[in-house]
Amino acid sequence: MAMELNIFSLSLLLPVIVCTLLGIQAMKPRYAAGGKLFALLMLLVAAWSLSYALELASTTYEGMLFWLKVEYLFIPFVSLVLFLVVQQYAGLEFNLRTNHLLYLLPIPVVTSFLSVTNDFHHLYYKAISIDNSGAIPLLSLDVALWYYVHVFYSYLLIIAASLVLLRKLYFQRSLFRNQLAYMLIAVLFPAVFLSLYLTGSFPYDNIDPTPFAFTFSGLAMSVSILRYRMLDLMPIAREHVFTSMADGLVVVDRIQRIVDANPESMKIFGWNKIPYGQDVSDVWKMHPELLLMLKNRDTESIELEVEKQGSQIYYLVSNSIIRNHKADVVGVLLVIHDITIRQVMQKAIRLNEEKLQRMNAEKDKLFAVIAHDLRGPLGAFAGLTEMIMQQTDELSNEEMKELTSSMHQSASALHSLLENLLYWSRMQRDDVKIEPSKVDVALLFDEVQALFQHAIDAKNLAVRKSFNAAPFAIADKQMLLTVLRNLLSNAIKFTQAGGRISISTYVKDAANLHIQVADSGIGMDDEMLNQLFSFEKTGRLGTEGEPSSGLGLILSREFVERMGGKLMVSSVPLQGSEFTIVLPLG
């Protein structure tokens, strides 16, 4: 095939070189797998430009026709690959699976086949001749039906690609708008040049400028794709990642305006729409810690507390400086991560630590109480038994009765103390199971009074009981029995001989039953009242030297609270005390 280089064929070397270099560059590993599609587009344009250059350099009809057929091995697929590049750039490649490509490929394949085999059917070109009117011989093409199908298909793909980019450009409110603009220019270039060629507006007849147009497209795409390294993660693909993140993301520009935000951040701050362009001092005036963080960029992270539907939600907010390709600071990205579960767990751990420390302190104090309160009754019991052993023959019946009565009193005190200790120990281990039921408080008091009747008679105490018509409460029977036993025992201990004890129940409201144990005993001052339910206090002796550890009251209050009630106390020194239990009415 005879060839003669000319200005037109030599000028096409520029698209060949530029597109080949861009294709090779895009295939480098650092541009990720997405670069291969752009590389394919550039190599298709390079092959098209090279074969077209050889067509223009040919001097014979056969040579020109051969290279024209070679060109159509590449031309039909260029617009399709361009469309796919835009789809991929826009993050929509997941919509173009193999079955979708089957609908797009037939026309390019048929176009390539018909153009190569045109001599047999003339469906693509009606006639092909040589035009020798210009500076060099050129093919003059009389196009047929399928040529217009190919042109329409190419325009359709270019329009579709342009619409995708225009839509993204309209809705995009981030730092990628410039890259989108470059891509749109790259797509529109071929359409403009193809239109000039088809309408005969290009200065040179029978010269196709489209390869040059695709060269300019490749250069514009390279600015958006290669220079900005968008193939590492396409800008609109970044937008998809941005909107689907489980963490809140907010972009603030360098003059403290909201630039972008994802749906999660809108939920966090209760925004109905993103406050584009608004100053952060207006948007976050209720969160000064955020404003301080943005002002002081050295602060890497802060904890933010936000109230939602009456509950507190905790977030960890961290910031990241955003720089452009020139390393200039253009904004700040705030990442807002929900740490509520972690905060709740840390709070639970702190509460458990405090509880353990409190229990250890109470245990130490309890041991001191036990040592003090056990020593008295045990010492008395040991002394009495020693006296009986040594003076058995010398003791009269009255003296023996008095000694055994004292021994019984010591044994009863020990029994009460050990029983309270057992209950307290079980409470600390959460080993007490609450079984609420409807309890007759009057019957429980009868049972408790019978237990202490000997002590009541010994002190000649007057016990007056007054119950309402239906003295029923919702409570655990055994727990309430223990509480009543402790309260009546204390009333007996701290009331002088001949005194009064009043036991009553009454209803103040429709929901609760009040159970009261009052005495005319020695009472308590304010200091003693303040320490009444604490291990800080030391037990004091009753009016006739009865021992008391104070553990019974601590246990009683805890039991009452476990049953959903409360224990109240009032007292006046030398006038007596009133203990009132409030429980749900049965």
C-alpha positions as CSV (number, residue, x, y, z in Angstrom):
1,M,0.0,0.0,0.0
2,A,1.5,3.3,-1.2
3,M,1.6,6.0,1.5
4,E,2.7,9.7,1.6
5,L,2.8,11.6,4.9
6,N,1.0,14.9,5.0
7,I,0.1,17.5,7.5
8,F,-3.3,15.9,8.3
9,S,-1.9,12.4,8.9
10,L,1.0,13.8,10.9
11,S,-1.4,15.9,13.1
12,L,-3.2,12.7,14.1
13,L,0.0,11.5,15.7
14,L,-0.8,13.9,18.6
15,P,-4.0,12.1,19.6
16,V,-2.2,8.8,19.2
17,I,0.7,9.8,21.5
18,V,-1.5,11.6,24.1
19,C,-4.2,8.9,24.3
20,T,-1.6,6.1,24.4
21,L,0.3,7.8,27.3
22,L,-3.0,8.5,29.2
23,G,-4.0,4.8,28.7
24,I,-0.7,3.5,30.0
25,Q,-0.8,5.9,32.9
26,A,-4.3,4.9,33.9
27,M,-3.4,1.2,34.0
28,K,-0.8,1.8,36.7
29,P,-1.8,0.0,40.0
30,R,-2.1,3.2,42.0
31,Y,-5.2,4.2,40.0
32,A,-7.0,1.1,41.1
33,A,-9.1,-1.3,39.1
34,G,-11.4,1.5,37.8
35,G,-8.5,3.0,35.8
36,K,-8.6,0.1,33.3
37,L,-11.9,1.3,31.8
38,F,-10.5,4.8,31.2
39,A,-7.4,3.2,29.8
40,L,-9.5,1.1,27.4
41,L,-11.2,4.3,26.2
42,M,-7.9,6.0,25.6
43,L,-6.4,3.1,23.7
44,L,-9.5,2.8,21.5
45,V,-9.2,6.4,20.6
46,A,-5.4,6.0,20.0
47,A,-6.0,3.0,17.7
48,W,-8.8,4.9,15.9
49,S,-6.5,7.9,15.4
50,L,-3.6,5.8,14.2
51,S,-5.7,3.9,11.6
52,Y,-7.3,7.2,10.5
53,A,-3.8,8.7,10.1
54,L,-2.8,5.8,7.9
55,E,-6.0,6.2,5.9
56,L,-5.1,9.9,5.3
57,A,-1.5,8.9,4.4
58,S,-2.6,6.3,1.8
59,T,-2.5,7.4,-1.8
60,T,-4.6,4.5,-3.3
61,Y,-8.3,3.7,-3.0
62,E,-7.5,0.1,-1.8
63,G,-5.3,1.4,1.0
64,M,-7.7,4.1,2.1
65,L,-10.6,1.5,2.1
66,F,-8.5,-1.0,4.1
67,W,-7.7,1.5,6.9
68,L,-11.3,2.7,6.9
69,K,-12.4,-0.8,7.8
70,V,-9.7,-1.0,10.5
71,E,-11.0,2.2,12.0
72,Y,-14.4,0.6,12.4
73,L,-13.0,-2.1,14.6
74,F,-12.7,0.7,17.2
75,I,-15.0,3.6,16.4
76,P,-18.4,1.9,17.3
77,F,-17.2,1.1,20.8
78,V,-15.8,4.5,21.7
79,S,-19.0,6.2,22.7
80,L,-20.1,3.0,24.7
81,V,-16.9,2.9,26.7
82,L,-17.2,6.7,27.2
83,F,-20.6,6.2,28.7
84,L,-19.3,3.4,30.9
85,V,-16.5,5.6,32.2
86,V,-19.0,8.3,33.2
87,Q,-21.2,5.7,34.9
88,Q,-18.2,4.3,36.8
89,Y,-17.1,7.8,37.7
90,A,-20.6,8.6,39.0
91,G,-20.6,5.5,41.1
92,L,-23.3,3.9,39.1
93,E,-21.4,1.0,37.6
94,F,-23.3,-1.4,39.8
95,N,-26.3,-0.7,37.6
96,L,-24.5,-2.1,34.5
97,R,-24.0,-5.8,35.0
98,T,-23.5,-8.3,32.2
99,N,-27.2,-8.5,31.3
100,H,-27.4,-4.8,30.9
101,L,-24.3,-4.7,28.6
102,L,-26.0,-7.3,26.4
103,Y,-28.6,-4.5,25.5
104,L,-25.9,-2.0,24.7
105,L,-23.4,-4.1,22.8
106,P,-25.4,-5.3,19.8
107,I,-25.4,-2.0,18.0
108,P,-21.6,-1.4,18.2
109,V,-21.0,-5.0,17.2
110,V,-23.4,-4.8,14.2
111,T,-22.0,-1.4,13.2
112,S,-18.5,-2.8,13.2
113,F,-19.6,-5.9,11.2
114,L,-21.6,-3.9,8.6
115,S,-18.9,-1.3,8.0
116,V,-16.2,-4.0,7.4
117,T,-18.5,-6.0,5.1
118,N,-20.1,-3.0,3.4
119,D,-19.0,-4.2,-0.1
120,F,-21.5,-7.1,0.1
121,H,-24.7,-5.2,1.2
122,H,-24.0,-1.3,1.2
123,L,-26.1,-0.9,4.4
124,Y,-23.5,1.4,5.9
125,Y,-22.2,3.3,2.9
126,K,-24.2,3.5,-0.3
127,A,-21.0,4.4,-2.2
128,I,-17.4,5.2,-1.5
129,S,-15.2,7.2,-3.9
130,I,-12.0,9.3,-3.9
131,D,-12.2,13.1,-3.8
132,N,-9.1,14.6,-5.4
133,S,-10.3,18.2,-5.2
134,G,-8.3,19.0,-2.1
135,A,-4.6,19.1,-1.2
136,I,-4.6,15.3,-0.6
137,P,-6.9,12.5,-1.9
138,L,-9.7,11.8,0.5
139,L,-12.5,9.3,0.7
140,S,-15.9,10.7,-0.1
141,L,-18.6,8.7,1.8
142,D,-22.2,8.4,0.8
143,V,-23.8,7.1,4.0
144,A,-26.6,4.6,4.3
145,L,-29.3,3.8,6.9
146,W,-27.1,2.0,9.4
147,Y,-24.7,4.9,9.5
148,Y,-27.5,7.1,11.0
149,V,-28.3,4.3,13.5
150,H,-24.7,4.5,14.6
151,V,-24.8,8.3,14.8
152,F,-28.1,8.3,16.7
153,Y,-26.8,5.6,19.1
154,S,-23.6,7.6,19.8
155,Y,-25.5,10.8,20.4
156,L,-27.9,8.9,22.7
157,L,-25.0,7.6,24.8
158,I,-23.3,11.0,25.0
159,I,-26.6,12.7,26.0
160,A,-27.2,10.0,28.7
161,A,-23.6,10.5,30.1
162,S,-24.1,14.3,30.1
163,L,-27.4,14.0,32.0
164,V,-25.8,11.8,34.6
165,L,-23.1,14.4,35.2
166,L,-25.5,17.3,35.1
167,R,-27.7,15.7,37.7
168,K,-24.7,15.0,39.9
169,L,-23.4,18.5,39.4
170,Y,-26.7,20.0,40.4
171,F,-27.1,17.9,43.6
172,Q,-23.5,17.8,44.6
173,R,-22.7,20.1,47.4
174,S,-19.2,19.0,48.2
175,L,-15.6,19.7,47.1
176,F,-16.0,17.6,43.9
177,R,-17.9,20.0,41.8
178,N,-14.8,21.1,39.8
179,Q,-14.0,17.5,38.9
180,L,-17.6,17.0,37.7
181,A,-17.3,20.1,35.5
182,Y,-14.1,18.7,33.9
183,M,-15.9,15.4,33.2
184,L,-18.9,17.2,31.7
185,I,-16.6,19.2,29.3
186,A,-14.9,15.9,28.4
187,V,-18.2,14.3,27.4
188,L,-19.5,17.3,25.4
189,F,-16.4,17.8,23.3
190,P,-17.0,14.8,21.0
191,A,-20.7,15.8,20.5
192,V,-19.7,19.3,19.4
193,F,-17.0,18.1,16.9
194,L,-19.2,15.3,15.6
195,S,-22.0,17.8,15.0
196,L,-19.6,20.1,13.1
197,Y,-18.5,17.2,10.9
198,L,-22.0,15.9,10.2
199,T,-23.5,19.3,9.3
200,G,-20.5,20.2,7.0
201,S,-19.5,23.1,9.3
202,F,-15.9,21.9,9.7
203,P,-13.5,23.9,7.5
204,Y,-12.0,20.8,5.8
205,D,-14.4,18.6,3.8
206,N,-14.2,14.9,4.3
207,I,-11.8,15.3,7.3
208,D,-13.3,13.8,10.5
209,P,-12.2,15.9,13.6
210,T,-13.7,13.5,16.1
211,P,-10.4,11.8,17.0
212,F,-9.1,15.2,18.0
213,A,-12.2,15.8,20.0
214,F,-11.7,12.6,21.9
215,T,-8.1,13.6,22.5
216,F,-9.3,16.8,24.2
217,S,-11.8,14.7,26.1
218,G,-9.0,12.4,27.3
219,L,-7.0,15.4,28.5
220,A,-10.1,16.9,30.4
221,M,-10.8,13.5,31.9
222,S,-7.2,13.1,32.9
223,V,-7.5,16.3,34.9
224,S,-10.5,15.0,36.8
225,I,-9.5,11.3,37.0
226,L,-5.7,11.2,37.1
227,R,-4.6,14.5,38.5
228,Y,-7.2,14.4,41.3
229,R,-6.6,10.6,41.7
230,M,-10.4,10.1,41.6
231,L,-9.9,6.5,40.4
232,D,-8.8,5.7,43.9
233,L,-12.4,6.3,44.9
234,M,-14.6,8.1,42.5
235,P,-16.1,11.4,43.8
236,I,-19.7,10.3,43.5
237,A,-18.8,6.9,44.8
238,R,-17.4,8.8,47.7
239,E,-20.8,10.5,48.0
240,H,-22.4,7.1,48.2
241,V,-20.0,6.1,51.0
242,F,-20.5,9.5,52.6
243,T,-24.3,9.1,52.7
244,S,-24.3,5.4,53.8
245,M,-21.9,5.8,56.7
246,A,-23.3,4.7,60.1
247,D,-21.4,7.6,61.7
248,G,-22.4,11.2,61.4
249,L,-20.3,13.2,58.9
250,V,-20.3,17.0,58.6
251,V,-18.1,19.0,56.3
252,V,-17.3,22.6,57.4
253,D,-15.4,25.0,55.1
254,R,-12.5,27.2,56.2
255,I,-14.8,30.1,57.0
256,Q,-16.9,28.0,59.3
257,R,-19.9,27.3,57.1
258,I,-21.7,23.9,56.7
259,V,-20.8,22.5,53.3
260,D,-22.2,19.0,53.5
261,A,-23.6,16.5,55.9
262,N,-24.8,12.9,55.7
263,P,-28.2,11.5,56.7
264,E,-26.9,10.2,60.0
265,S,-25.7,13.6,61.2
266,M,-29.1,15.0,60.3
267,K,-30.7,12.5,62.7
268,I,-28.1,13.3,65.4
269,F,-28.8,17.1,65.3
270,G,-32.5,16.8,64.4
271,W,-32.1,18.6,61.0
272,N,-35.0,18.4,58.5
273,K,-32.6,19.5,55.8
274,I,-28.9,20.1,55.6
275,P,-28.1,23.8,56.6
276,Y,-26.0,24.5,53.5
277,G,-23.9,27.7,53.8
278,Q,-25.1,28.5,57.4
279,D,-22.5,29.6,59.9
280,V,-21.7,26.9,62.5
281,S,-22.1,29.5,65.3
282,D,-25.8,29.7,64.4
283,V,-26.3,26.0,63.8
284,W,-24.5,24.7,66.9
285,K,-25.1,27.5,69.4
286,M,-26.4,24.9,71.8
287,H,-23.2,23.0,71.5
288,P,-20.4,25.4,72.4
289,E,-17.9,22.5,72.7
290,L,-18.2,21.9,69.0
291,L,-17.6,25.5,68.2
292,L,-14.5,25.5,70.4
293,M,-13.2,22.3,68.7
294,L,-13.6,24.0,65.3
295,K,-11.8,27.1,66.5
296,N,-9.0,25.2,68.1
297,R,-7.9,22.7,65.4
298,D,-5.4,21.1,67.8
299,T,-8.3,19.4,69.6
300,E,-8.6,16.0,68.0
301,S,-11.7,14.7,69.7
302,I,-14.4,15.7,72.2
303,E,-17.4,14.0,73.8
304,L,-20.8,15.4,72.9
305,E,-24.0,14.9,74.8
306,V,-27.3,15.2,72.9
307,E,-30.8,14.8,74.4
308,K,-33.2,12.8,72.3
309,Q,-36.7,12.0,73.3
310,G,-35.9,12.5,76.9
311,S,-32.8,10.4,77.0
312,Q,-29.1,11.3,76.8
313,I,-27.1,10.1,73.8
314,Y,-23.3,10.3,73.9
315,Y,-21.1,10.9,70.9
316,L,-17.4,11.0,70.2
317,V,-16.6,13.8,67.7
318,S,-13.3,13.8,65.9
319,N,-12.0,16.2,63.3
320,S,-9.9,15.7,60.2
321,I,-8.4,18.6,58.2
322,I,-9.4,18.5,54.5
323,R,-6.7,19.7,52.0
324,N,-6.8,20.2,48.3
325,H,-4.2,18.9,45.8
326,K,-2.1,21.9,46.6
327,A,-2.1,21.0,50.3
328,D,-4.1,24.1,51.2
329,V,-6.6,23.7,54.0
330,V,-10.1,23.9,52.5
331,G,-12.2,22.6,55.4
332,V,-12.7,20.2,58.3
333,L,-14.5,16.9,58.3
334,L,-16.3,16.0,61.6
335,V,-16.9,12.4,62.3
336,I,-19.5,11.8,65.0
337,H,-19.6,8.3,66.5
338,D,-22.2,7.0,68.9
339,I,-20.6,5.9,72.2
340,T,-23.7,5.7,74.3
341,I,-23.3,2.0,75.0
342,R,-19.7,2.5,76.0
343,Q,-20.7,5.4,78.3
344,V,-23.5,3.3,79.9
345,M,-21.0,0.4,80.4
346,Q,-18.4,2.8,81.9
347,K,-21.1,4.3,84.2
348,A,-22.2,0.8,85.3
349,I,-18.5,-0.1,86.0
350,R,-18.1,3.0,88.1
351,L,-21.3,2.3,90.0
352,N,-20.1,-1.3,90.6
353,E,-16.7,0.0,91.8
354,E,-18.4,2.5,94.1
355,K,-20.8,-0.3,95.4
356,L,-17.9,-2.6,96.1
357,Q,-16.0,0.1,97.9
358,R,-19.1,1.0,99.9
359,M,-19.7,-2.7,100.7
360,N,-16.1,-3.2,101.8
361,A,-16.3,-0.1,104.0
362,E,-19.6,-1.4,105.4
363,K,-18.1,-4.8,105.9
364,D,-15.3,-3.4,107.9
365,K,-17.7,-1.4,110.1
366,L,-19.9,-4.4,110.4
367,F,-17.1,-6.5,111.7
368,A,-16.5,-3.8,114.4
369,V,-20.2,-3.8,115.2
370,I,-20.3,-7.6,115.5
371,A,-17.2,-7.7,117.6
372,H,-18.7,-5.1,120.0
373,D,-22.2,-6.5,120.1
374,L,-21.3,-10.1,120.4
375,R,-18.8,-9.5,123.1
376,G,-21.5,-8.1,125.5
377,P,-24.1,-10.9,125.4
378,L,-21.4,-13.7,125.1
379,G,-19.5,-12.2,128.1
380,A,-22.6,-12.0,130.1
381,F,-23.6,-15.5,129.1
382,A,-20.2,-16.8,130.0
383,G,-20.2,-15.0,133.4
384,L,-23.6,-16.3,134.3
385,T,-22.8,-19.9,133.4
386,E,-19.6,-19.6,135.4
387,M,-21.5,-18.3,138.4
388,I,-24.0,-21.1,138.2
389,M,-21.2,-23.7,138.0
390,Q,-19.3,-22.3,141.0
391,Q,-22.3,-21.5,143.2
392,T,-24.8,-24.2,142.3
393,D,-25.3,-25.3,145.9
394,E,-25.5,-21.8,147.3
395,L,-28.0,-20.3,144.9
396,S,-31.7,-20.1,145.9
397,N,-34.5,-20.8,143.5
398,E,-35.2,-17.0,143.1
399,E,-31.6,-16.3,142.3
400,M,-31.4,-19.2,139.9
401,K,-34.6,-18.0,138.1
402,E,-33.0,-14.5,137.9
403,L,-29.8,-15.9,136.4
404,T,-31.6,-18.0,133.9
405,S,-33.8,-15.0,132.9
406,S,-30.6,-13.0,132.2
407,M,-29.2,-15.9,130.2
408,H,-32.3,-16.1,128.1
409,Q,-32.1,-12.3,127.5
410,S,-28.5,-12.7,126.3
411,A,-29.4,-15.7,124.1
412,S,-32.3,-13.8,122.6
413,A,-30.1,-10.8,121.8
414,L,-27.6,-13.1,120.2
415,H,-30.3,-14.9,118.2
416,S,-31.7,-11.6,116.9
417,L,-28.2,-10.3,116.0
418,L,-27.3,-13.5,114.2
419,E,-30.6,-13.5,112.3
420,N,-30.2,-9.9,111.2
421,L,-26.6,-10.7,110.1
422,L,-27.8,-13.7,108.1
423,Y,-30.4,-11.5,106.3
424,W,-27.9,-8.7,105.7
425,S,-25.4,-11.1,104.2
426,R,-28.1,-12.6,101.9
427,M,-29.2,-9.1,100.8
428,Q,-25.6,-8.1,99.9
429,R,-25.4,-11.2,97.7
430,D,-28.8,-10.5,96.1
431,D,-29.8,-13.9,97.5
432,V,-33.1,-12.8,98.9
433,K,-36.0,-13.6,96.6
434,I,-39.0,-11.2,96.9
435,E,-42.4,-12.9,96.7
436,P,-45.0,-10.1,97.0
437,S,-48.5,-11.1,98.1
438,K,-51.5,-9.6,99.9
439,V,-50.6,-9.6,103.6
440,D,-52.8,-9.0,106.6
441,V,-50.6,-6.6,108.7
442,A,-52.8,-7.0,111.8
443,L,-52.2,-10.8,111.9
444,L,-48.4,-10.2,111.5
445,F,-48.4,-7.8,114.4
446,D,-50.2,-10.4,116.6
447,E,-47.5,-12.9,115.7
448,V,-44.7,-10.4,116.5
449,Q,-46.3,-9.3,119.7
450,A,-46.6,-12.9,120.9
451,L,-42.8,-13.3,120.2
452,F,-42.0,-10.3,122.5
453,Q,-44.8,-10.7,125.1
454,H,-42.3,-11.8,127.8
455,A,-40.2,-8.6,127.3
456,I,-43.3,-6.4,127.2
457,D,-44.6,-7.9,130.4
458,A,-41.2,-7.6,132.1
459,K,-41.2,-3.8,131.4
460,N,-44.9,-3.4,132.1
461,L,-45.5,-1.7,128.7
462,A,-48.9,-0.8,127.5
463,V,-49.3,-1.8,123.8
464,R,-52.2,-0.2,122.0
465,K,-53.2,-1.4,118.5
466,S,-55.4,0.4,116.1
467,F,-56.0,-0.9,112.6
468,N,-58.1,0.4,109.7
469,A,-61.0,-1.7,108.4
470,A,-58.8,-3.6,105.8
471,P,-55.1,-3.5,107.0
472,F,-53.8,-5.3,103.9
473,A,-50.5,-4.5,102.0
474,I,-48.7,-5.9,99.0
475,A,-45.5,-7.2,100.4
476,D,-43.2,-10.2,101.0
477,K,-44.6,-11.8,104.1
478,Q,-41.3,-12.9,105.6
479,M,-39.5,-9.6,104.9
480,L,-42.3,-7.6,106.4
481,L,-42.4,-9.9,109.4
482,T,-38.6,-9.3,109.9
483,V,-39.1,-5.5,109.6
484,L,-42.0,-5.5,112.2
485,R,-40.0,-7.7,114.5
486,N,-37.1,-5.2,114.4
487,L,-39.3,-2.1,114.9
488,L,-41.2,-3.6,117.9
489,S,-38.0,-4.9,119.4
490,N,-36.4,-1.4,119.3
491,A,-39.6,0.1,120.7
492,I,-39.4,-2.3,123.6
493,K,-35.7,-1.7,124.2
494,F,-35.8,2.1,124.2
495,T,-39.0,2.6,126.2
496,Q,-38.8,2.9,130.0
497,A,-40.8,0.6,132.2
498,G,-44.4,1.5,132.3
499,G,-44.3,3.3,129.0
500,R,-46.5,3.0,125.9
501,I,-46.2,1.5,122.5
502,S,-48.7,2.3,119.8
503,I,-49.2,0.1,116.7
504,S,-51.5,1.3,114.0
505,T,-52.3,1.2,110.3
506,Y,-54.1,3.9,108.2
507,V,-54.7,4.9,104.6
508,K,-53.8,8.5,103.5
509,D,-54.3,7.9,99.8
510,A,-55.9,5.3,97.6
511,A,-52.6,3.7,96.8
512,N,-50.6,3.1,100.0
513,L,-51.0,1.6,103.4
514,H,-49.2,3.4,106.3
515,I,-47.9,1.1,109.1
516,Q,-46.8,2.9,112.2
517,V,-44.9,1.8,115.4
518,A,-44.6,4.6,118.0
519,D,-43.3,4.6,121.5
520,S,-43.0,7.0,124.5
521,G,-39.3,6.1,125.0
522,I,-36.0,8.0,125.2
523,G,-36.2,9.2,121.6
524,M,-33.2,10.5,119.4
525,D,-31.6,13.8,118.7
526,D,-30.9,15.1,115.1
527,E,-27.4,13.8,115.0
528,M,-28.5,10.3,115.8
529,L,-31.3,10.5,113.3
530,N,-28.9,11.5,110.6
531,Q,-26.8,8.4,111.2
532,L,-29.6,6.1,112.0
533,F,-29.3,4.0,108.8
534,S,-25.5,4.2,108.6
535,F,-22.8,2.0,109.9
536,E,-21.1,5.1,111.2
537,K,-23.2,5.1,114.3
538,T,-22.4,2.9,117.3
539,G,-25.2,0.8,118.9
540,R,-26.5,2.1,122.2
541,L,-28.0,0.2,125.1
542,G,-31.7,0.0,125.9
543,T,-33.3,1.6,128.9
544,E,-32.4,-1.5,131.0
545,G,-29.1,-2.3,129.4
546,E,-30.5,-4.3,126.4
547,P,-27.8,-4.6,123.7
548,S,-28.5,-3.1,120.2
549,S,-26.3,-3.2,117.1
550,G,-28.4,-0.9,114.9
551,L,-28.1,-3.5,112.1
552,G,-31.8,-4.3,112.3
553,L,-32.9,-0.8,111.2
554,I,-30.5,-0.8,108.3
555,L,-31.8,-4.2,107.2
556,S,-35.4,-3.0,107.7
557,R,-35.1,0.0,105.4
558,E,-33.5,-2.1,102.7
559,F,-36.2,-4.7,103.0
560,V,-39.0,-2.0,102.7
561,E,-37.3,-0.4,99.7
562,R,-36.9,-3.8,98.0
563,M,-40.7,-4.2,98.4
564,G,-41.3,-0.9,96.7
565,G,-42.1,1.1,99.8
566,K,-40.3,3.5,102.1
567,L,-39.4,3.7,105.8
568,M,-39.8,7.1,107.6
569,V,-38.8,8.1,111.1
570,S,-39.4,11.0,113.4
571,S,-38.2,11.4,117.0
572,V,-38.0,13.8,119.9
573,P,-35.5,13.3,122.7
574,L,-37.1,12.0,125.9
575,Q,-40.6,11.9,124.2
576,G,-40.3,9.0,121.9
577,S,-40.0,7.9,118.3
578,E,-42.3,7.1,115.4
579,F,-41.4,4.6,112.6
580,T,-43.7,4.6,109.6
581,I,-43.7,2.0,106.8
582,V,-45.4,3.0,103.5
583,L,-46.3,0.0,101.3
584,P,-48.7,-0.5,98.3
585,L,-52.2,-1.0,99.5
586,G,-53.5,-4.6,99.2
